[in-house]
Amino acid sequence: MPASEPTIVATSIGFFSRRRGPWDWRPGPVFELAAELAQAGPEPKMCFLGQAEGDQPTTLTALYGAFADTRFRLSHLNLFPMPNVEDIRAHLLAQDVIWVGGGSVANLLAVWRVHGLDEILRECWQAGVVLGGVSAGSLCWHVGGTTDSYGPTLRPFTAGLGFLPYGNGVHYNSEAQRRPLIQKMVGDGTLPTAHCTDDGVGLVYRGTTLVEAVADRDGVSAYEVTRNADGTVTETPITPRRLA
């Protein structure tokens, strides 16, 4: 059953490590949240999109291992070197959740647009498939934000899909360049009001309205950064709901 209205879960939330190796992951509670928002049944269908890191086989191996003992029915869409499913549109529309991994948001969106995924994903969103993701998989749904797509020095990025009419700041508490650049971009009008997340925090949008922030750990926050009339900015913390 699709979500009751278009829904996006935009996060700085990844997997938890089982501490048995760098690719030994277990899913965090954000995936159960996404399934709940999608009003999925006992076996939620979730498709992973990994184009932000070039559809890496090691990531797929870790993902399928992470979800092997869960109720999720995991699939993936590769675009390198060619699509691995016959009908991309039909496959994505059949999902409860589409989850986008991190990496280069600039490369991600360039590849999506070549394959028409910008239009397909908008159709999925409007049809009630819950869209979600981490890092680049969060930024992509917004107008823009900060990115290391072009190198270790962060640069502005304003070519997002724009499903959500806001800027987006990820890894807000863990990467020193993130906060000042987001505030500069909002202050000079490069970005509209921006919603930002510390590591471990996600944002839930119904339609284009931010309805809550959630977290998979304590001591972290979300933030709204707005521009004042004089070009200064105001950063307002948003206390997240702790996920079980």
C-alpha positions in Angstrom: 0.0 0.0 0.0 1.6 3.4 -1.0 2.2 6.2 1.4 -0.8 8.4 2.0 1.0 11.4 0.5 4.4 12.0 -1.2 7.1 11.2 1.4 10.8 11.7 1.5 13.2 10.7 4.3 16.4 12.7 3.8 19.2 11.7 6.2 22.8 11.7 7.5 22.0 8.2 8.8 23.9 5.1 7.6 24.2 1.5 8.8 25.5 0.3 12.1 28.6 -1.8 12.1 28.6 -5.3 13.6 32.3 -4.8 14.3 33.3 -7.9 12.3 34.8 -6.0 9.4 34.4 -2.8 7.3 31.5 -4.1 5.2 29.7 -6.0 8.0 26.6 -3.8 8.4 23.2 -4.1 10.1 20.3 -1.8 9.2 19.5 1.0 11.5 15.9 1.9 12.5 15.5 4.5 9.7 14.6 1.7 7.3 11.7 0.5 9.5 10.6 4.1 9.7 10.6 4.3 5.9 8.6 1.1 5.6 6.1 2.4 8.2 5.7 5.6 6.3 5.1 3.7 3.1 2.4 1.6 4.8 4.2 -1.4 3.5 3.1 -4.9 4.4 5.0 -7.6 6.3 7.7 -7.8 3.5 8.5 -4.2 2.5 10.0 -4.0 -1.0 13.0 -1.7 -1.1 15.3 -0.8 -4.1 18.8 0.5 -3.5 20.3 3.1 -5.9 24.1 3.3 -5.7 25.0 5.6 -8.6 26.6 8.2 -6.3 29.5 5.8 -6.0 29.3 4.2 -9.4 27.3 1.0 -8.5 30.1 -0.6 -6.4 29.8 -4.4 -6.1 31.3 -4.3 -2.6 28.5 -2.0 -1.5 25.8 -4.3 -2.9 27.4 -7.3 -1.2 27.3 -5.5 2.1 23.7 -4.4 1.6 22.4 -7.8 0.8 24.2 -9.2 3.7 22.8 -6.6 6.0 19.2 -7.3 5.0 19.5 -11.1 4.7 17.9 -11.8 8.0 15.3 -9.0 7.9 11.7 -8.8 6.6 12.8 -6.5 3.7 12.7 -7.7 0.1 15.8 -5.9 -1.2 16.6 -5.2 -4.9 18.9 -2.8 -6.6 19.0 -0.7 -9.7 22.4 -0.5 -11.4 23.1 1.9 -14.3 26.8 1.0 -14.8 27.6 -0.3 -17.4 23.9 -0.6 -18.3 20.6 -1.0 -16.4 20.2 -4.4 -14.7 16.4 -4.4 -15.0 14.4 -4.4 -18.2 11.9 -1.7 -17.2 13.3 0.8 -14.8 10.0 2.7 -14.4 7.9 -0.4 -13.7 10.5 -1.7 -11.2 10.7 1.5 -9.2 7.0 2.1 -9.2 6.5 -1.4 -7.7 8.6 -0.6 -4.6 7.5 0.5 -1.2 10.8 2.4 -0.5 13.6 3.6 -2.8 16.9 4.2 -0.9 19.8 6.2 -2.4 23.3 5.7 -1.1 26.0 8.4 -0.5 28.9 9.5 -2.7 29.0 12.1 -5.4 25.7 14.0 -5.8 26.9 15.7 -9.0 27.7 12.4 -10.7 24.5 10.8 -9.3 22.3 13.4 -10.8 24.1 13.6 -14.1 23.7 9.8 -14.6 20.0 9.9 -13.4 19.2 12.6 -15.9 20.8 10.8 -18.8 18.5 7.8 -18.0 15.4 9.8 -17.3 15.3 8.9 -13.6 14.6 12.5 -12.6 11.1 12.1 -14.1 10.6 8.5 -13.0 11.5 9.3 -9.4 9.1 12.2 -9.4 6.4 9.9 -10.6 7.3 7.4 -7.9 7.2 10.1 -5.2 3.8 11.3 -6.3 2.5 7.8 -6.4 3.4 7.2 -2.8 6.7 5.3 -3.0 8.8 6.6 -0.1 12.0 8.2 -1.3 15.0 8.2 1.1 18.7 8.2 1.3 21.9 9.3 3.1 24.3 12.1 2.3 24.2 12.5 -1.5 21.0 10.5 -1.2 19.6 13.2 1.0 20.9 16.3 -0.9 19.6 15.0 -4.3 15.9 15.6 -3.4 16.5 19.3 -2.5 17.5 22.4 -4.4 21.1 22.1 -3.4 23.7 22.2 -0.7 27.3 21.6 -0.1 29.3 18.9 -1.9 32.7 17.3 -2.1 31.9 15.9 -5.6 34.6 18.1 -7.1 37.3 17.5 -4.5 38.0 17.7 -0.7 37.3 21.4 -0.5 33.5 21.7 -0.4 31.8 23.6 -3.1 28.2 24.9 -3.6 25.8 22.6 -5.5 22.5 24.0 -6.8 21.5 21.4 -9.4 19.3 19.1 -7.1 16.1 17.7 -8.3 14.2 20.3 -6.3 11.3 18.0 -5.2 11.9 19.8 -1.9 12.2 23.6 -2.2 15.0 23.9 0.4 18.7 23.7 0.7 20.1 20.7 2.5 23.2 20.3 4.7 24.4 16.8 5.6 27.1 15.7 8.1 26.6 19.0 9.8 28.5 18.1 13.0 31.2 16.0 11.6 32.8 17.8 8.7 34.1 21.3 9.6 33.5 22.9 6.2 29.7 22.1 6.1 28.2 24.5 8.5 30.0 27.7 7.4 29.4 27.1 3.7 25.7 26.4 4.1 25.3 29.5 6.2 27.2 31.5 3.5 25.0 30.1 0.7 21.8 30.9 2.6 23.0 34.3 3.6 24.0 35.4 0.0 20.8 33.9 -1.5 22.5 31.0 -3.3 20.2 28.7 -1.4 16.8 29.2 0.1 16.1 28.2 3.7 18.1 25.1 4.4 17.4 22.0 6.6 20.6 20.4 7.9 21.3 17.1 9.8 24.0 16.0 12.1 25.3 12.5 11.6 22.6 10.1 12.9 19.7 12.5 12.1 17.1 12.4 9.3 14.3 14.6 8.1 10.8 13.4 7.2 8.9 15.4 4.6 5.2 14.9 3.8 4.7 16.6 0.5 7.1 19.5 0.8 6.5 20.1 4.5 9.1 19.1 7.0 7.0 17.2 9.6 9.7 15.9 12.0 13.4 15.1 12.5 14.4 11.7 13.8 17.7 10.3 15.2 19.3 6.9 15.7 21.5 8.1 18.6 21.5 10.7 21.4 23.2 14.1 21.4 22.5 15.1 17.8 20.2 17.6 16.1 18.7 18.9 12.9 18.7 22.6 12.1 16.8 25.2 10.0 19.0 27.9 8.5 17.1 31.0 7.4 18.2 34.3 5.9 17.5 37.6 7.6 16.7 40.8 5.9 20.3 42.1 6.4 21.9 39.0 4.9 22.8 37.4 8.2 21.4 34.0 9.0 19.6 32.4 11.9 20.2 28.7 12.8 17.4 27.1 14.7 17.9 23.7 16.2 15.2 21.1 15.6 15.1 18.4 18.3 14.8 15.0 16.7 12.6 12.1 17.9 14.7 9.2 19.0 14.0 6.1 16.9 13.8 2.8 18.8 
